Amino acid sequence: MVMTKLRVSTVIILGQLILLIICLVFLGRALWHNFFLKLRAKEFAAQAGAMAAAGDFARGRVELYEIKLYKFDLEKDSGPVPTDSMNRLTGRSDGPFQIRAFLVDQQYPKVHQDIQEAFVDAYNQRMRQFYYHPKWFDTNGLRVPNPNNRGRTN
């Protein structure tokens, strides 16, 4: 009788151990995919920021963005409801650039704010490059190869 209870409990413990290992493998896989999903989202946001800067520069808009977190409260706030990624002039400037507030809702998760920040950083970097080095780019905003670097592998 004691022997059969020992065998049954051993089988149950081994079964639970196997289920625990399977769950940990799936959890690790999900975390791995989540990490790379966030990474790819930031890369796409950076590409979108660079393209938006190219479009704005081609239209003659020489502006930079700064992130401004907001939380809209229907009871306290009035006026038009701001939306995520909406931008407004701040009235400040940084050299030749007008500064616009790029609104990001605080109610979204932190990763959303990180993705929006990647967009703004890429936008600002590309806008500065367009303004200070316009000969580096063609009319579509694509980098022109430097003729002095032909054959070099740097």
HUWORA-V425931 format. One record per pair of residues at least 6 apart in sequence whose C-alpha atoms are under 8 Angstrom apart, sorted by the first residue. I is the first residue (numbers start at 1). GAP is how many residues later the second one is. Records with the same first field share a line. If there is no record, write none. Layout:
I=GAP, GAP
//
This chain:
38=73, 77
41=74
42=72, 73, 76, 77
43=75
45=70, 71, 73, 74
46=72, 73, 74, 75, 76, 77
47=72, 75
48=71
49=69, 70, 71, 72, 73, 74
50=69, 72, 73, 75, 76, 77
51=72, 90
52=71
53=70, 71, 73, 74
54=72, 73, 76, 86, 87
56=6
57=70, 73
58=81
62=34, 35, 36, 65, 69
63=34, 35, 36, 37, 64
64=33, 34, 35, 36, 59, 60, 63
65=34, 35, 36, 37, 55, 58, 59
66=33, 34, 35, 36, 54
67=34, 35, 36, 37, 50, 53
68=33, 34, 35, 36
69=34, 35, 36, 37
70=33, 34, 35, 36
71=34, 35, 36
72=9, 10, 33
82=21
83=20, 21, 22
84=19, 20, 21
85=17, 18, 19, 31
86=16, 17, 18
87=13, 14, 15, 16
88=12, 13, 14
89=9, 10, 11, 12
90=9, 10, 11
91=7, 8, 9
92=6, 7
93=6
102=18
104=9, 12
105=8
106=7
130=6, 7
135=9
136=7, 8, 9, 10
137=6, 7
138=6
//
